[in-house]
Amino acid sequence: MDTILSIQASAAPIVRPLHILYAEDLKQLRDFMGIMLGREGHTVETAEDGLTALERLGNDLQAFDLLITDHHMPRLNGLELVRCVRATKYAGRIIVFSSELSEDVNEQYRQLGVDLILPKPIFPVTFREMLRELYAGETI
């Protein structure tokens, strides 16, 4: 019995179901993340660019627990999106994915209080672990 309890206590916490908005201009990545996160029990809405994501957030700032954004997107890039979102009362977390960011751009994201900056490609196992760490205090 003690062995079972210690195994359960050391298991990684399960992330509560999240409502996620994912802004990414590549349809294949939007589809992949939607499937991957959906299998984890999360609800995912996608936007093909930063402006569409901002419009969706503007409809209901409290509707999303997490905003995931690419950096390089048309109409409104990730940095512009995060700046606009931070000017609102959005209380959710923000993760940035990008294949290439300069140190200057990384620093701008950090100054805006982004929760995580992750390089592409990100593997599903790694991303799940990052979510567990990000939401560790909110286990179910």
N, C-alpha and C positions, 0 to 999 in steps of 0.2 A: 504493500500500500504506500509506504513512504517513497518508493521508487517512482510510482505513478505520479504522486503529487509533485515531486521534484522535477520530473520531466515536463509536466504541465506548467509549472512555475517558470521554467526556463525557456518555454516555447515563445517565439516571437509573437507580439500582440497582433490581433486581427484588426485591420482598419475598418472602421464603421463604413457603411455604404455612403459614398460621396456623390454629389451632383457636380460634375466637372464640365467646364467649357474648354475645349481644345482648339486653339487658333493655329492653323497650319495651312500653307498654300498647296502642299502636295497631297492630292486626294488619297494616294496609296497609304501614306502615313496616317491621315485622318481615319481611314477605314481600319487600319491595323490597330491603332490605339483604341478606337471605339470597341473593337472586338475584344482586345486584350483586357481592357478595363471593365467591359461589360461582363466578362467571365468572372471577374473578381467581385461582382455584385454592385458595381458603380453604374450610375447613369451618366452617359456622355453625350453632350451636344457639341457639334463641331462648327467651325467658321473658317471660310477659305482665305480670310485676310483679317488684319487687325481692325479695320473699320467695321466689318460685319460683327466681329466679336464685341467691340465697344457698343454697337447698337443693341446687341442682344443683352449685354450686361445692363445697359441703360434702362431696359424695360423692367428689370427687377434685380437690384444689386444684391439682395439677400438670397436669390435663387441658387447661387453657386457657392459651393464650399471651396472650390479650387479652380484657378485659371492656369492653364498650361499654354504657353505661347512659344512659337518659333520666333527667331529674331528677324530673319530675312523674309519679308512678305510684301506683297504689293499694297498700295493704298495707305497703309499705316503699318509700319514695322513694329516689331515687338517692343522696342524701347519707347516708341511713341505711344503704343497701346498702354504700357505699364504707367507711363507718365499721366496719361488721361485717367486711368483707373485709380491711381493714387490721389487724384484730385477729387475723387468721389468718396462716398462713405462705404465703399466695398470693404467688407471685413474678412473676406476669405484669404486663402493663401495663394501665392503665385510662384510658379515654376517656369523657368526659361529653358528651352532646348535650342541648341544651335550647333552647327558643324564648325563654325569659325567665328570667334569673337576676339577683338583686340582687348588688351588689358584695360584700355580707356573705357570701352563699352562695358566690360565686366564691372568696372568700378562705378559707372553710372547706374547699372542695375542694382548693385549693392547699396548705393546711396538712396535708391528708391525703395529699399526694404524688401527686395525679392527674397523669397524663402530659400530657393535653390536655383543654381545655374548648372545645367547638366549638358555635357557634350554629346552630340550625335555621333555615331548611333548609340542608343541606349538599349541594353538588353532587358527583356521583361523581368527576369529574376532580379536584376539590379534595381530596376524601377520600383518593383514591389517592395524591396527592402528600403528604398528611399522614402516611399510613402509611409511605411511602418514607422520609420524614425521621425518623419515629419509630424505624424499624428499619434505619436506614442502616448501622449497624455489623454487621448480620446479613444481608448479601446472599448470594445463592446464585450 
